[in-house]
């Protein structure tokens, strides 16, 4: 099956999606739009508006790679035009907007997927496999830290403006870690949060401190998402009854989060000693997440099978949780 795709937005993510799609081989990129047409390589057919991508008869599938405030409306327009649609995160600004999108998806009968690529990292797929195997028992707690540094140039970008971004570091990076929490552990019904802009004092938050609990299982998860992490950091720790899984670092296009190393311990250390002799370490040399993600999307289209990761239910789930975190953070 040949996939004829159009891309709306050709910044960093649009370029990544185009390169990934081209590498798959059964793809024609038939229309590309960006507000700055000079960004688009001459090998791609350039059009002058998002509508010319979405309404194009030579386009079957639309990739939406735009600033956050455009995601909801363009996704709805693409679905209404009868196109399979892939949209970068966040899906929208809140839970209610996702419900509007889901209505358009249901009426269209087309595939809709969101860019939660962290689920598709080889290390995270390994963690998910081990958690689901039951070999380590149940999850007791999860801790996630995801941080980066910005400078004053950040304030010249749309990401620093709430009307365009919808939120700050929580909606930018924290959303990925929260999605992994939901992916690995299911739902949370208790939320405590502090949302701050203590350092940069801009229109959006620069730190989010979040505690989540599933009152039925007792599982607790903690998140710190920050743009005052002067040394970029990604760390996901999953501690279970019989062992633990610790992922430090993440292979990204920026290369700033260090090596992607998964530490696995199948047996707990006997208290009070603390040793790492039984720990297995796996280093993941390449980032396969972009390819894995697009492959998943295209195979769902080809086989008319459900989107298993990054579907609209996942989008609703994550935005429901983020709404609650922002409410709690504001109260805090």
VENVENUR-V212255 format. One record per backbone hydrogen bond with DSSP energy under -0.5 kcal/mol. CO is the residue of the C=O (numbers start at 1). NH is the residue of the N-H. If there is no record, write none. Layout:
CO;NH
CO;NH
This chain:
1;3
2;4
3;5
3;28
4;60
4;61
5;30
5;31
6;63
7;9
7;33
8;65
11;15
12;16
13;17
14;18
15;19
16;20
17;21
18;22
19;23
20;24
21;24
21;25
26;3
28;5
28;30
29;45
31;7
32;47
33;9
35;37
36;39
37;40
41;44
44;46
45;32
49;52
49;53
50;53
50;54
51;55
53;56
56;59
60;84
61;6
62;64
62;86
63;8
63;65
64;88
65;11
67;70
68;71
68;72
70;74
71;75
72;76
73;77
74;78
75;79
76;80
77;81
78;83
79;82
84;62
85;113
86;64
87;115
94;98
95;99
96;100
97;101
98;102
99;103
100;104
101;105
102;106
103;107
104;108
105;109
105;110
111;85
113;87
114;116
115;89
115;117
116;119
117;120
118;121
121;125
122;126
123;127
124;128
125;129
126;130
127;131
128;132
129;133
130;134
131;134
134;137
136;242
138;241
140;220
141;239
142;222
143;237
144;224
145;235
146;226
147;233
148;229
151;154
152;155
153;156
154;157
157;160
158;161
160;162
160;203
161;164
161;165
162;166
164;69
168;171
168;172
169;173
169;174
170;175
173;176
173;177
174;178
175;179
176;180
177;181
178;182
179;183
180;184
181;185
182;186
190;213
192;211
194;196
194;209
196;206
196;207
197;201
204;202
205;169
206;227
207;196
208;210
208;225
209;194
210;223
211;192
212;221
213;189
213;190
213;215
214;218
219;214
220;142
221;212
222;144
223;210
224;146
225;208
226;148
227;150
228;230
230;232
233;147
234;249
235;145
236;247
237;143
237;239
238;240
238;245
239;140
239;141
240;243
243;240
244;265
245;238
246;248
246;263
247;236
248;261
250;252
258;250
259;261
260;284
261;248
261;263
262;282
263;246
264;280
265;244
270;273
276;279
280;264
282;262
282;284
283;285
284;260
286;288
288;292
289;293
290;294
291;295
292;296
293;297
294;298
295;299
296;300
297;301
298;302
299;303
300;304
300;305
306;308
310;114
311;315
312;316
313;317
314;318
315;319
316;320
317;321
318;322
319;323
320;324
321;325
322;326
323;327
324;328
325;329
326;330
327;331
328;332
329;195
